[in-house]
Amino acid sequence: MGMRVLITGASGVVGTLMRPRLRREGRILRLLDLVPPAPPEAGEAVEALTGSVTDPDLMARACEDVDAILHLGGISRENGWADILEVNIGGTQVVLEAARRAGVGRIVLASSNHAVGFRTVEPELPADSSPRPDTFYGVSKAAVEALGSLYHSRFGMDVICVRIGSCFERPPGVRGLSTWLSPDDGARLFEACLSCPSPGYRIVWGVSGNTRRIYSLAEAQALGYRATDDAERFAAEISGPAPTGDEAHYVGGPFCTTPLGEPN
Ligand code: 15L
């Protein structure tokens, strides 16, 4: 998709990895974050906005003349309920409402494997497994998906929720050998989400083609995503203990045992 794509959370972990990978001829990336996005590189077509996804006036301006939104902005791990509620749930409602008013037809929402963290590890866990959150953070991601469903059903917006596994340069630890989404595969997946014709409302997994994968790729493949990376190539160099007990039994791993409501 050409034209203008708004990325919220553009200075965050995933946003920073996606920015260079979502550059396209004829596409303007509008970057929004609390942390001012880095200045454009030579030839990079970007616009920058600094502020919060919870600010309706800012989001109204951010959505002007936008063709699609990649909503990554929010708290990315466990935190106190009030902040999770305001930023992740409240912020997503503000983004969706601003998108609707501006006539933005497509929005990709960053969900997480922690929306279903208390699902038992099994091969090919379906992407639309109903929520079993492992934290307040996981609850917020289930709510993000529900908000996306609402805005699709009410207003016909195309909304794709991506249950991202672990999107980092390299798999973070042994669990990451199952849950890794390589940055390049992440970009391929988001590109499919932005360009596939008339998806309606979908939930897909954001994961690479890992040998130890436990999340189904079928739903993302239906959008045109083809995973090319496999975390297994890092296996020899990843140290640290393999998860045990509940952290091995449930897909959320350490989020299943972290103290509720405390930053992890
Ligand atoms: C997430 O949702 C977090 O944002 C990220 O920091 C990782 O913890 C990831 O899940 C994961 O499960 O590895």
Boltz pocket constraint, residues with backbone or C-beta under 6 A from the ligand:
constraints:
  - pocket:
      binder: B
      contacts: [[A, 76], [A, 77], [A, 111], [A, 112], [A, 113], [A, 114], [A, 164], [A, 165], [A, 166], [A, 167], [A, 179], [A, 251], [A, 252]]
      max_distance: 6.0
